[in-house]
Amino acid sequence: MTKPEINLVNKPNGIGIGRILKATKCSIKGFKAAFKEESAFRNELALGLVLLPLSFWLAQSLQHWVILIISFLLLLIVELLNSAIEALTDRVGVEYHVLSGRAKDIASAAVTLALIVLFIVWAVAGYEKIITLIGIG
């Protein structure tokens, strides 16, 4: 029995390093589109401009800092997915449809949960920093 050959011509993004370069270009286009078209993404990036410097002061260790940053990156990831779902839903049709509304609402709920995670992680870090500064802990 012979091994089936994979037709590389049907791979639209190519293979190997070429695929990695093409995927990187697509990612850059995605970041640019999100920044240009999505005000929530811009707002969250602005929040990051405040949180990043604050993270160096709040973090009690390298691992603690990583958790703070990951919680922020999680928010950006979920916002990008939410924006993609909204764009695709609008591409299918802008007229109201219960399933389109549901998809958008569920994606929005995911962003809300990511914001809650961010808030909890940063609030606990702030609490721990205050306790350390006043010498209770």
Salt bridges, closest charged atoms under 4 A:
ASP90 OD1 - LYS104 NZ 2.53
GLU128 OE1 - HIS64 NE2 3.52
